[in-house]
Amino acid sequence: LAKYENQVAEKTAEVAKTAEQAQKSADENGKVASRLSGNAQDKKAAKRARKSASTAERDAKRARKAESNLSTLQKNIESLKSKIADDEKKLSQMQ
C-alpha cells in the first residue's frame, strides 16, 4: 500500500507533464496546418504538417496512457485499502 501511495505523486506529475506536452504539440500542429493552408502545393510544408500531426497524435496517446495508469493506480490503492479493512474486521472478530 505504501509503495502504491508513493507512486501517486510521481504518476500525477507524469500526467501533468504529458498533458502539457500534448497541448503544446496540438498547438504547434495547428500553426503548421494553418501555414500549409496558405499554400497547399508546398511539399516541405506538407511534410512538416504531417510530422507535426503524428507528433501531436503520439503525445496525446501518451497523455491518455499516463491518465489511465494513474486511474488504475488509484483503483488499486482503494481496492487494497478495502481488503485491509476487511482483513482487520475479520481479525477483530476472531479475537
N, C-alpha and C positions, 0 to 999 in steps of 0.2 A: 504494500500500500504506500509506504513512504517513497519507494522507488518511483511509483507512478505519479505521486503528488509532486515529486521533484522535477519530473519531466513536463509538467503542465506549463511552467513559466517558459521553458525552452520552446515548447510547441506553440505557445501563444505568440512568442516573439517571431517564430518562423512564419506563422500565419500572417502577421502584420507585414513582415518583410516581403513575402511572396505576393501579397495583395498589392502592396505599393509598387513592386516591380511590374506586376501585371497591368496596373493602371498606367504606369509610365510607357510600357510597350504599346498599350492601346492608344494612348495619346500620340505617340510617335507614328504609329500606323496611320492614324487619321491625318496627320500632317503630310506624310508621304503620299497617301492616297489623294489628298487634295492637290498636291503638286502634279501628280500624274493626270488628274482630270483636266488640267490645263492643256496638256499635250499628250494625247493618248497613244501617239505613234513613237514616243521616246522609249527605246528599248532599255536604256540604262535606268530610267525612272520606273519602268515596269518591273524590272528585276529587283530594284530597291523596295518597291511596294510589295512584291511577292515575298521577299525575305522578311520584311517588317511584319507582314501578316502572319507568317509562320512563327516568328518570334513571339508575337502577341498571343497567338494560339497556344504555344508551348508554355508561356508564362502563366496564362490563365489556367491551363491544366495543372500546373504546379501549385497554384494558389488553391484550386479546388481540392487537390490531393492533401495539401497541408491542413486545410479546414476539416477534411474528412478524418485525417489522423488525429487531430485534436478532439474531435467529437467522439471518436472511438475510445480514445484515452479517457475522456471524461465518463463515458458509459462504463468502462472497465473499473474505474475508481468507485462509481456508485454501486456497481454490482458487488465489488469486493467489500465495501462498507456494509452492504446489506447482508452478505454472507457472514461477516464478522459479528454483526449484531445478532443474527440468528444463532450462531455458534455460542455466543456469550449467554444468550437466553436459555439455550439447551443446557449449557454448563451450570447455570444458576439453578435450573430445575432439578438437576441431578444431585445437587448438594443438599 
